[in-house]
């Protein structure tokens, strides 16, 4: 009996061991299975959707009619899945070949610039190009670099303009190793953000016409001002630069980054309008006569007329038409120096124009009363030479005041709620302005004038200003001007053209004024 119980006990122990072994094996199998399942689920979680955000355009700069001045052209980018792309057709359109060949052997989605908006089985995304090929209003708009706006409007409104306006989000999936999963392919989500555009006084159509009229000018500037609103409708400065690659112009000796429309020049005979205006305001009749014999002597200094032998007897109108220097020297001698200086100052000479922030025109130089007490300096001043300098914008505002019955509009470059209405400053009587206006009309239509437009009437005045600098052949470099308005009976626009190293105001700048007037005034 005792033996049987021992055998039974051994059997129980063996069964217990066997059950333990079997159970342990079962547990290990389950643990392995769970571990395997965990690895699987982990790999699934690694393939969660990914996204790439593409900025299609940034804040807009618009003209006064809300026509874009930037973001006018598009470039195209293909979203390429290296494992599922039509290489033969795609490769015909690749622009960024370096990036394409460095990425096509990989597995990740990449973007590459192409030359067309549509390629078979390929998602092509149009992206606004900040600056187009036409280079419109470059010296006003400015340009950006990787840090933001560098100059012009781009700098003044950098924070606002750098906000993305339109974006596209590409949504796609990859596996645990980063390979793009075909599945649903690429989903696109378009988003438009609320950004406030910058509206300029520039008129795209007028700006384009002036750019064309100035296309053959190497160095110079042109300004068009809307007399009714004070809007600076066009500003062109030559030479220009490419805002897409401004570094290419850094070493250009002709200073393409300088806005010559807001820079000061020797003025010349356009300033005779100021002398005539001061004389009329002082009470001198436009019938004031002087006999030009070819020169006039001030103390011991002789000032010559541009016409050998002189013009003979002239009144104020004929002297303006003939642009006779001795006449205006004599006229100026009959105007008190302080009165003459104050009248020129009232017209804006010697004062900078603050257009917005750091965007401003130079003040030029208006000789002081003390300096004008020197007879020779006053003589030079009376035909726009000597120390006097002024900007094309300043001269345009003077012309606008004459055309507008003596009221000078305030110049405006940015259109905003704060400066919606143009203000005017009376700088001369209507009687004086109307006489100067009629002088300018007579001057435009003088014999051999190269500035007469066919499709619109107008008035104007030329300058051929000395610079006292010379070329390698000892020929003096002349700054040539034409400032005028159109139409003659109800002027809408004032225009000033300056060309450096030209022949004369009539021959060099007259045809440019004519082209602008015909394009804008028709």
ChimeraX attribute file (.defattr): number of C-alpha atoms within 10 A of each C-alpha:
attribute: neighborCount
match mode: 1-to-1
recipient: residues
	/A:1	5
	/A:2	6
	/A:3	8
	/A:4	9
	/A:5	10
	/A:6	11
	/A:7	11
	/A:8	11
	/A:9	12
	/A:10	12
	/A:11	12
	/A:12	12
	/A:13	12
	/A:14	12
	/A:15	12
	/A:16	12
	/A:17	12
	/A:18	12
	/A:19	12
	/A:20	12
	/A:21	12
	/A:22	11
	/A:23	12
	/A:24	12
	/A:25	12
	/A:26	11
	/A:27	12
	/A:28	11
	/A:29	12
	/A:30	12
	/A:31	12
	/A:32	11
	/A:33	11
	/A:34	12
	/A:35	11
	/A:36	12
	/A:37	12
	/A:38	12
	/A:39	11
	/A:40	11
	/A:41	10
	/A:42	12
	/A:43	14
	/A:44	13
	/A:45	12
	/A:46	14
	/A:47	18
	/A:48	12
	/A:49	13
	/A:50	11
	/A:51	13
	/A:52	13
	/A:53	13
	/A:54	16
	/A:55	15
	/A:56	21
	/A:57	23
	/A:58	22
	/A:59	25
	/A:60	25
	/A:61	22
	/A:62	21
	/A:63	22
	/A:64	19
	/A:65	13
	/A:66	16
	/A:67	17
	/A:68	16
	/A:69	23
	/A:70	22
	/A:71	19
	/A:72	15
	/A:73	14
	/A:74	18
	/A:75	16
	/A:76	21
	/A:77	22
	/A:78	23
	/A:79	18
	/A:80	24
	/A:81	24
	/A:82	19
	/A:83	16
	/A:84	13
	/A:85	15
	/A:86	15
	/A:87	11
	/A:88	8
	/A:89	13
	/A:90	17
	/A:91	13
	/A:92	11
	/A:93	17
	/A:94	19
	/A:95	16
	/A:96	14
	/A:97	14
	/A:98	10
	/A:99	14
	/A:100	18
	/A:101	11
	/A:102	9
	/A:103	18
	/A:104	17
	/A:105	10
	/A:106	13
	/A:107	18
	/A:108	17
	/A:109	20
	/A:110	17
	/A:111	20
	/A:112	18
	/A:113	20
	/A:114	23
	/A:115	15
	/A:116	17
	/A:117	15
	/A:118	16
	/A:119	16
	/A:120	10
	/A:121	12
	/A:122	16
	/A:123	17
	/A:124	20
	/A:125	22
	/A:126	19
	/A:127	19
	/A:128	19
	/A:129	18
	/A:130	20
	/A:131	22
	/A:132	17
	/A:133	11
	/A:134	12
	/A:135	18
	/A:136	19
	/A:137	21
	/A:138	22
	/A:139	24
	/A:140	20
	/A:141	22
	/A:142	20
	/A:143	22
	/A:144	22
	/A:145	11
	/A:146	6
	/A:147	7
	/A:148	15
	/A:149	20
	/A:150	15
	/A:151	19
	/A:152	20
	/A:153	26
	/A:154	22
	/A:155	20
	/A:156	18
	/A:157	18
	/A:158	18
	/A:159	12
	/A:160	17
	/A:161	23
	/A:162	17
	/A:163	17
	/A:164	19
	/A:165	19
	/A:166	19
	/A:167	18
	/A:168	20
	/A:169	16
	/A:170	17
	/A:171	16
	/A:172	21
	/A:173	22
	/A:174	20
	/A:175	15
	/A:176	14
	/A:177	11
	/A:178	13
	/A:179	17
	/A:180	23
	/A:181	18
	/A:182	13
	/A:183	9
	/A:184	9
	/A:185	13
	/A:186	19
	/A:187	13
	/A:188	15
	/A:189	11
	/A:190	12
	/A:191	14
	/A:192	12
	/A:193	12
	/A:194	11
	/A:195	16
	/A:196	13
	/A:197	17
	/A:198	21
	/A:199	20
	/A:200	26
	/A:201	24
	/A:202	28
	/A:203	24
	/A:204	22
	/A:205	16
	/A:206	19
	/A:207	24
	/A:208	20
	/A:209	19
	/A:210	27
	/A:211	24
	/A:212	15
	/A:213	19
	/A:214	25
	/A:215	13
	/A:216	11
	/A:217	19
	/A:218	16
	/A:219	20
	/A:220	24
	/A:221	28
	/A:222	32
	/A:223	26
	/A:224	33
	/A:225	28
	/A:226	23
	/A:227	27
	/A:228	17
	/A:229	20
	/A:230	24
	/A:231	24
	/A:232	25
	/A:233	27
	/A:234	26
	/A:235	29
	/A:236	28
	/A:237	29
	/A:238	26
	/A:239	21
	/A:240	21
	/A:241	21
	/A:242	18
	/A:243	21
	/A:244	16
	/A:245	12
	/A:246	16
	/A:247	11
	/A:248	11
	/A:249	16
	/A:250	13
	/A:251	9
	/A:252	12
	/A:253	7
	/A:254	14
	/A:255	16
	/A:256	20
	/A:257	20
	/A:258	14
	/A:259	20
	/A:260	27
	/A:261	25
	/A:262	25
	/A:263	20
	/A:264	20
	/A:265	23
	/A:266	25
	/A:267	29
	/A:268	29
	/A:269	27
	/A:270	26
	/A:271	24
	/A:272	26
	/A:273	24
	/A:274	21
	/A:275	24
	/A:276	27
	/A:277	24
	/A:278	24
	/A:279	25
	/A:280	21
	/A:281	19
	/A:282	15
	/A:283	11
	/A:284	16
	/A:285	13
	/A:286	17
	/A:287	11
	/A:288	13
	/A:289	17
	/A:290	18
	/A:291	14
	/A:292	22
	/A:293	17
	/A:294	18
	/A:295	20
	/A:296	18
	/A:297	14
	/A:298	15
	/A:299	8
	/A:300	7
	/A:301	11
	/A:302	12
	/A:303	17
	/A:304	18
	/A:305	19
	/A:306	15
	/A:307	15
	/A:308	10
	/A:309	12
	/A:310	17
	/A:311	22
	/A:312	10
	/A:313	13
	/A:314	19
	/A:315	15
	/A:316	26
	/A:317	21
	/A:318	20
	/A:319	23
	/A:320	25
	/A:321	21
	/A:322	16
	/A:323	24
	/A:324	25
	/A:325	29
	/A:326	28
	/A:327	29
	/A:328	27
	/A:329	24
	/A:330	19
	/A:331	21
	/A:332	22
	/A:333	13
	/A:334	13
	/A:335	19
	/A:336	13
	/A:337	18
	/A:338	13
	/A:339	15
	/A:340	25
	/A:341	23
	/A:342	15
	/A:343	21
	/A:344	20
	/A:345	15
	/A:346	15
	/A:347	22
	/A:348	21
	/A:349	23
	/A:350	22
	/A:351	17
	/A:352	17
	/A:353	18
	/A:354	15
	/A:355	14
	/A:356	13
	/A:357	11
	/A:358	12
	/A:359	17
	/A:360	13
	/A:361	22
	/A:362	23
	/A:363	20
	/A:364	22
	/A:365	18
	/A:366	20
	/A:367	21
	/A:368	15
	/A:369	15
	/A:370	10
	/A:371	14
	/A:372	20
	/A:373	14
	/A:374	10
	/A:375	15
	/A:376	20
	/A:377	17
	/A:378	25
	/A:379	26
	/A:380	19
	/A:381	27
	/A:382	29
	/A:383	28
	/A:384	28
	/A:385	20
	/A:386	19
	/A:387	18
	/A:388	24
	/A:389	21
	/A:390	27
	/A:391	27
	/A:392	30
	/A:393	28
	/A:394	28
	/A:395	26
	/A:396	27
	/A:397	28
	/A:398	28
	/A:399	32
	/A:400	30
	/A:401	25
	/A:402	30
	/A:403	32
	/A:404	25
	/A:405	20
	/A:406	25
	/A:407	22
	/A:408	25
	/A:409	23
	/A:410	19
	/A:411	24
	/A:412	25
	/A:413	22
	/A:414	21
	/A:415	18
	/A:416	13
	/A:417	7
	/A:418	7
	/A:419	11
	/A:420	11
	/A:421	13
	/A:422	14
	/A:423	15
	/A:424	17
	/A:425	13
	/A:426	15
	/A:427	20
	/A:428	21
	/A:429	15
	/A:430	17
	/A:431	13
	/A:432	20
	/A:433	24
	/A:434	16
	/A:435	19
	/A:436	27
	/A:437	28
	/A:438	19
	/A:439	22
	/A:440	28
	/A:441	22
	/A:442	19
	/A:443	24
	/A:444	27
	/A:445	18
	/A:446	15
	/A:447	9
	/A:448	10
	/A:449	14
	/A:450	19
	/A:451	29
	/A:452	22
	/A:453	22
	/A:454	11
	/A:455	13
	/A:456	16
	/A:457	20
	/A:458	29
	/A:459	27
	/A:460	29
	/A:461	29
	/A:462	33
	/A:463	26
	/A:464	28
	/A:465	25
	/A:466	19
	/A:467	18
	/A:468	9
	/A:469	11
	/A:470	12
	/A:471	9
	/A:472	6
	/A:473	6
	/A:474	8
	/A:475	10
	/A:476	14
	/A:477	18
	/A:478	23
	/A:479	25
	/A:480	30
	/A:481	34
	/A:482	32
	/A:483	30
	/A:484	34
	/A:485	32
	/A:486	23
	/A:487	19
	/A:488	18
	/A:489	13
	/A:490	12
	/A:491	21
	/A:492	18
	/A:493	28
	/A:494	32
	/A:495	27
	/A:496	30
	/A:497	30
	/A:498	31
	/A:499	27
	/A:500	21
	/A:501	22
	/A:502	21
	/A:503	15
	/A:504	19
	/A:505	28
	/A:506	22
	/A:507	18
	/A:508	25
	/A:509	29
	/A:510	26
	/A:511	19
	/A:512	27
	/A:513	29
	/A:514	20
	/A:515	20
	/A:516	25
	/A:517	30
	/A:518	18
	/A:519	19
	/A:520	17
	/A:521	18
	/A:522	11
